[in-house]
Amino acid sequence: MKRYLLAPGPTPIPPEVLQAMALPIIHHRTPEYEALFAEVRQNLRRLFQCGNEVLIFAASGTGAMEGAVVNTLSPGDPVIVLRAGRFGERWAQICEAFGVQVVPVDAPYGKSVDPASVAAALTQHPACKAVFATHSETSTGAVHDIRAIAGLTREAGALLIVDAITSLGVMDLPMDAWGVDIVVAGSQKALMLPPGLAFAALSDRAWARVPEARLPKFYFNFAKERKAIEKNQSAYTPAVSLVVGLRESLRLILAEGLPNVFARHAWLARATRAGVTALGLTLFAEHPGAACTAVHAPAGIDGGAVVKGMRRRGITIAGGQGSMKGEMFRIAHMGYADEFDVLTALGALELTLADLGYPVRFGEGLCAAELALREESAAGETAGVRG
């Protein structure tokens, strides 16, 4: 059976990246690796749209999240954490594990945090050192207004620390231009790599906080890692093959051009949404992002059954997490994805829903998606940008 990976991480990997990672491994303390790493450093700054170094760790994205906490805060520091899904909640869990005082700003699953709520929290808690936010909440498909929140944190003198694990390389997040202080990411989403690399980029304001932070740290020591990276090295043994693959994936992303990358993801997301709504389904997120489409399971049908039915056809999507389990399913369209991934997913979804007793009129979802793809592709070509 031919298999399709359409879950929101890990995502498919381009052949060029797989081939690069399959080459004989090189030693990480050699001029060859240093030359490779120098290119990666430069291109990561272009991807993050920042002037400072982007740190790389052998870890999942959660490792970079932990590093962002322990390198900027001290025991008992108050912080604001925006919680509207499982990964916003993860920020709070990490902070609490290190004795940081969490002031939650919550929104229901599927909703986006209102910047006005953030402004109110900053006014009520002026001593808060940082605001922790999620750009694209993978668990619900919702996107949050980081640009507006960045303006609020700047005015209040708090750091803005953003989980961009699902959004980096999918939606525009110009770190320096928006005034975001820390952006963390992971390798297994739009960077088109296997899991195993974590990234963290810090503004000058964030670096100024690092010497003051008194939370314990060893491996995720940002200051130590910055000293190493300036010599085209890492403080500890890097995931060499993944860094080799990263060079290739960054080349692909930058050759396409960031504006085109963002437009392609938005194009695929709109077509997917057109397809599922044409089938009479409803979106889970009020303000959906471009990384994945979260869909309410039809009445009387378990979302997990949809996931299992798709898997029997060779297609891996994702279900709901925590309290959302059984309530929804998620189809990703990020990274190494094109229009035929969308059409394959929707065709399989029609068949799967019919198997589960949902009244499908075959082809309605596919037709709506094809029309969206064709109309928007033609408009994009006229404008000189695909999508």
N, C-alpha and C positions, 0 to 999 in steps of 0.2 A: 504494500500500500504506500502510495506517495503521501508524504506528510507535509503539513503546512503549519508553521509556528506563527500564530497571530495573537499571542498573549502579550500583555504589557510588560514584558521582560521575563526571561531573556527573549531577544528578538533575533530574526534571521541575520546571518553574517555573509557579507559579499564574498565571492570566490577569491578575489584578490587578497582579502584580509586572511582568509583561511590558508591560502597558499603561502603567504608571508610567514604565518605562525608555524607552518610545517617545515620551514627551512631549519637546518642544523642550528642549535642554540649557540649563542655567543656568550662570552664572559662579560659580566657587567662592569668590571674594572679594567676596561681596555679602551684605546682610542676609538675603535669601531663603535662601541656602545655609546661613548660620549658624543660622537658625531650624530648618531641616531637620536639621542636624547636632546641634543641642541635643536634639531628640527622639530621634535615633539613639543618642546617648551615654547617655541615661537608660535606654532600653529594652535596650541591650546589657548594662548592669549588671544588669538584671533577669534577662536570659537567662543570663549567667555566674554569677548569684547571688553577686555581689561588691559591695563598697562602693567600691573604687577604679576609676579610669578603665580603659576597654578601648581600647587603641590599635588604629588601623586603618591598614593599608598596602595600596597597590596591588601585590599580589603573590599568588602561590599560598600555600597554607599552609606550604610549605617555607620561604618567606621569614620567616614568624614564628618558625619553628623556629630558623633561623639567628640571628635577632635575639635569641632567648632565650639562645643560647650566648654571643654576643659581648658582650652587655650585662651579663652576670653573672660572667664568668670572665676569667682572665688566662692567658698562655702557661704551659704546664706544670702547670696545676691538675689534680688528680686528680678524676675523677667516676665514678659508677656508672651504667651504661647497661643497661637491661633489654631484652634482645633475644629476641623470640619470633616474629618475622615481618619482613617487608621494611621496615616503617616504624619498628620498634624499631631495626633495623639502620641506618636513615637517621640516627637520632640519633647513633649512633657515628660514622658517616661525616662528619657535620658537625663533630663535636668533633675528630676526627682531622685534618680539613682545617685547623683553626685551632691545631693543636699542643696540644690538651688531652689529657691522659692518660686513657684509657678503661679502666675496670675492668668487664668484661662480666659480667652475670648472665644466663645463657641458659636457655631452655626450648625443647623441640622445637616445630616448627611445629604449630599446632593446640592446644597446651597453653597454660595461663596460668602466668605466673611466680608461684611460691610466695612469699608474703611472708616466710616463714621464710628463704628464700635471700637475700632483701634484707637481713633482719636480720643474717644471718651476714656478708654482704659489708660492711655498715656497721661491724660489730665488728672485722673483719679489716683494714679500711681506714678508720680513724677520721678521717684527714685529708681525705677526700673532701668536696668543696665542694657537690656536688649529686647528685641522683638523677634520671635522665631516664627517663620511662616513657611508655607508650602506653595510653590508656584502652581504646579499641576498635581492635584490630589488624585493619585493613581487609583485609589480604592473607590472613588465616586465618579471620576471623569471630569470633575469640576476644575475650573481655573480661577485663580485669585488675582486681584488687581495689585500686583507688586509695585507697579509704578506709583500709584496713589499712596500706598502704604510707605514707600521709601521717602516720599516727601514729608510725611508725618513724623517718621522716626528722625529724620535729619533735624527737623525743627525742634524736636524734644530732646535731642542729644543722645538718643539711644541707638545702639547698633541694630541694623536689620540683617538677620541671618536667614538665608533662604535655601530650602531644599528644592533643587532644580533637577533632581535625579531623573524625573520623567519629562521635563520640559526642555532641558538643554539640547540644542540641535533640532528642536521641534517648533518652538515658538520663540519670538524675539525676546531676549532678556539682556539688553545692553547694560552690563553691570556698572561700568563707570558712569555712563550717561544718566542712568536712573538714580545713582547714588546708593546702590546696594553694597553692604559692607562685607558680607561673606556669601559666596555661592558654593554649594556642595553638589556633587554629581557622582554618577556611577557609570561603569562601562557597558552594561548589558542592555541599554535602552537605545536611544538614537545614535549612540556612538558605534553601534554595530559590531560589538565585541562580545566574547563570553563574559560572564560575571567574574569579578576579581580585582578590578581597579576602582579606587575611590579618588575623587578630586576635590580640592578646596582652594578657592581663590579669595584673597583678603584685600580689602581697601587699605589705604594708609591709616584711616581711623581705627580699623580693626587691628592692624599691626601695632598701633600705639597701645592697645589694651593688653597685648600678649605678655609683656614683661610684668604686668600687675597681677595676672591671673595666678591663683594659688590652688587650683584644683589639681589632683594628682594626674600625672601623665608620664608615659615612657615612649611607647612606639608612636603614638599620635602627638608627637612633640613638633609643633609647627615651626618654631624657631630653629630647631636642629635640622629639620628637613629643608628649610629655606637655605641654610648655609651649604648643605650638600648639593641642592639643585643648582646653585650658582656656579658649581664646578661641573655641571652636567652629570651629576651622580645622584644617588639616593643615600639616605643615612644607613639603611639596612638593605639586605638583598631584595632587589626588585623582582616583579613578575616579568622576567625578560621577554618571554614569547608574547605576552599580552602587550607590552610596550612596543614590540616590533609590529604587531597587528594594529596598534593605535596609530603608528605612523601612517600606515596605509589607509585606515578609515578617515583620518583627518585630511589626507590628500584628496580622498573622494569627496568629502563634505565641502572642502574649500574650492575644489574644481567646479562643483555644481554652483557654488556661490551661496552665501547665507540667505540673501533675499529669496533665491529660488528654492532653497531647502525649506524655508518657512512657508512659502507659497504652496509648495507641493504637499506638505503636511495638512495645511488648511483645506486644500482641494480634496484630498482623500477623506478628510474628516467630514466635510460637507456632503460628499457623495454617500458616505456610510450612513450619516444621519438621514439623508433623503430616502435611502433604501429601507431602513428599519421603520421609519414613520409611515412610509407607504404601505407597509404590512400591518398597519394599525397598532404598532407598538409605541411606547412612550419612552423618551429619554429620561435617565435617572438624574442627570445634572441639569440644573437650571441655567448655568453658564458653562457649557461644555468646552473643553480644550481640544487641541488637535492631536493629542497623543493616542487617546483611545476613546471609544464610544461605549458608554455604560447605558444599559437598557433595562427597564423594568421587565421582569418576567410576566408573561400574560397571566391573567387570573386563572387560578386552578392548575398552573404548571410551575413546577419547581425549577428555579434557575439552574440548579445543579444538574437537573435532567437535560437541560439544553446543552450544558457544557459536555456532559457525557455523550449525548447524541452526536455532537460535532466531532468529538474525539473518535467515535466509531467510524467516522468518515475520514479520519486522518487529519483533522483540523483541531489544533489546540487553541482554545480561547480561555478566558478566566471567568470565574464566578464571583459572587459577592463574598466579603470578608466580615467576620464578626457578626454583628446584628443584621448585616445585609445578606448573610448567607441564605441562599434559596430565593432571595428577593430580586436578584438581577444577574446579568451576565455582561461581560466586557469584551469587546473586539478591538484589538490594537491595529494601528496603521502608522507606525513610526519606524524611522531608520531605513532599512533596506526594504522599502515597500513601494508598490506602485498600484495603478488602477486595477490590475488583474487580481491582486490580493484582495481588494475590496469586493470585486465581483465573485470571486471564489467563495469568500466568506458568506456573502449574502445568498448565493445559490445553495450552499450547504445549510444555511439557516432556514431557508424556505422548506427544504426537505425534512430537516430535523423537527421543525415546528409541526409540520403535517403529521409526522410519525407520532407526535405527542398529543394529537387531537386538536390542534389549533386550526381554525378555518382559513387556510392559506389559499390565495388565488395565485397560482404559480406564475412567476415572472413579474409580478407587480413591484417587488422590491428591487429586482434586477433592472427593470425598465426605468424606475425612478433614479437609480444610481447611475445608469448609463447616460440618461439625459443630463443629469447634473455634471457628470464628467465631461461630456461632449460640449455642453454649453459653456462651462467654465474654462475648459481647455481652449476653445476657440477665442473666448474673451481674453485669456492670458496670452495667447499667441499674438493677438492684435496689439496688446499692451507691451509685448516684448518679454513677458514673464509667464512661464507655464503655471497655470492654476489661477 
